[in-house]
Every structure is written in structure tokens, then in C-alpha cells.
């Protein structure tokens, strides 16, 4: 996980997305409860053209986590 001034960011491939989201929801140090936003980014110049960005919120820890995944 990468940390920046805008919060924490983790990137994964589509094969592990479900496992990562479950981990973030259930782990004692994250406890993500809210999906704030989900968006898709189209970058035609890249080999994996599409990127999906999930913005998640942990109310317990008052922190945001951004999850990036790439496909196609």
C-alpha cells in the first residue's frame, strides 16, 4: 500500500480484487465500511486501457483508501 497526502493507495489486478476488498472490510486495522465512489478511467495509449478506481472509507479510523485495478 502506498501512502500520500491524499490517503492510502493500493493497486491490484482483477484476479485479486475481491480478496483485497474483503480483506479491507474485515481486517482489524482497516475496517472499511463505505464505498464513497467508483469510477472508470480510459487511457487508450496504455496496453491495459481501462482502470477502475474505488474510493473506500473507514469510519472507525476516519481514513480513506483508494484501490486501483487495471483491465483490457
N, C-alpha and C positions, 0 to 999 in steps of 0.2 A: 504494500500500500504506500502510495506517495502522499506526502503532506505538503500543502502550500498555504498561502494566505487565504485561499478560497475554500479551504477544507481538505478533506482526505479524498484521494482518488485511487481507484483500483481498476485495472483493466483485465479482462478475461476473454476467452473465446466462447463461442456459443455452446460448446460441449459442456462447459463447467459453469455456465451462468446460473442455472437452477441451484446447484450446490452452493455457490457463493452467496446467493440471495438468502438461502435457508440458513447458512452459517451466520450471516449478518443479523438475521432476525433472532436466532436462538442463542448466540454466544453472550455470555455474561458481560463482556466488555464493550459490546456494541448495542444490542437490544434495539435494532431498527424497527420502528413501528409504522412509519408513514412513508408512502411513496409520494413525494412532492410533485415530481414532473418526470415524464418520459418523452424523449424526442429522438428523431432520426436525423442524421446528417448525411448528405450526399456529397461525396468527394470523387468526381468522375476520373480524376487523374491517378488515383490510387488503385492498386491491384484489388484489395478488398474495399470496394467502393462505398459501402454503407456502414455507418457507425450508429449504434443506439446508445443513448446516454440516459441513465437512470439517476435521479437525484432523490436520495433517501434521507429520512430524519430519525434520529434517536431522541425522543422526548426526554427520556431518563437522563441522558448525558448532554442534552442540548447541543448536539453536533450533527453536521451534515456529512454524508458520504456520497461521492459520485462514482458510479460504476459505468465503465465504457466497455462495449463489446463490438466487434467488427464482423462483418459477413459479406458475402457475394463480392 
